[in-house]
């Protein structure tokens, strides 16, 4: 049993989610994402949540169960909130500085890496 697959994906208010078979469309205003899944899974929209269930007990069905639920959750988050990048620099032996959108990471005395 997939621990992730069991969890419903909650749909925030103001977000339109359409489920047609294995195709999921998430839309808010002009932003939209569309994904068609494959495998032995069933996707249902129940109220303000989306449920993903396997249709058989094969390994492929169990794999796609959790994967599809995670992808749908990321689609909902991406359209409603957006994505952000966070980087935590922790440790000794190097220095890091941010200049605009660039991170300058100095490793030791002779290495200079721009990420």
JOMOKA-V374103 format. One record per backbone hydrogen bond with DSSP energy under -1.0 kcal/mol. NH is the residue of the N-H (numbers start at 1). CO is the residue of the C=O. E is the energy in kcal/mol with one decimal. If there is no record, write none. Layout:
# JOMOKA-V374103
NH & CO & E
NH & CO & E
This chain:
# JOMOKA-V374103
6 & 2 & -1.3
9 & 50 & -2.5
11 & 48 & -3.1
15 & 12 & -1.2
16 & 27 & -3.2
18 & 25 & -2.6
20 & 23 & -2.6
23 & 20 & -1.9
24 & 35 & -2.9
25 & 18 & -2.6
26 & 33 & -2.6
27 & 16 & -2.9
28 & 31 & -2.7
31 & 28 & -1.8
33 & 26 & -2.6
35 & 24 & -2.3
37 & 22 & -2.8
41 & 39 & -1.6
42 & 53 & -3.1
44 & 51 & -2.8
46 & 49 & -2.4
49 & 46 & -1.2
50 & 9 & -2.1
51 & 44 & -2.9
53 & 42 & -2.5
55 & 40 & -2.8
62 & 58 & -2.0
63 & 59 & -2.3
64 & 60 & -2.4
65 & 61 & -1.5
66 & 62 & -1.2
67 & 63 & -1.7
68 & 64 & -2.7
69 & 65 & -1.6
70 & 66 & -2.1
71 & 67 & -2.3
72 & 68 & -2.4
73 & 69 & -2.2
74 & 70 & -2.2
75 & 71 & -2.2
76 & 72 & -2.4
77 & 73 & -2.3
78 & 74 & -2.6
79 & 75 & -2.1
80 & 76 & -2.3
81 & 77 & -2.3
82 & 77 & -2.3
95 & 106 & -2.2
97 & 104 & -2.2
99 & 102 & -2.8
102 & 99 & -1.9
104 & 97 & -3.2
105 & 113 & -2.6
106 & 95 & -3.4
107 & 111 & -1.0
108 & 93 & -1.7
111 & 107 & -1.4
113 & 105 & -2.7
115 & 103 & -2.0
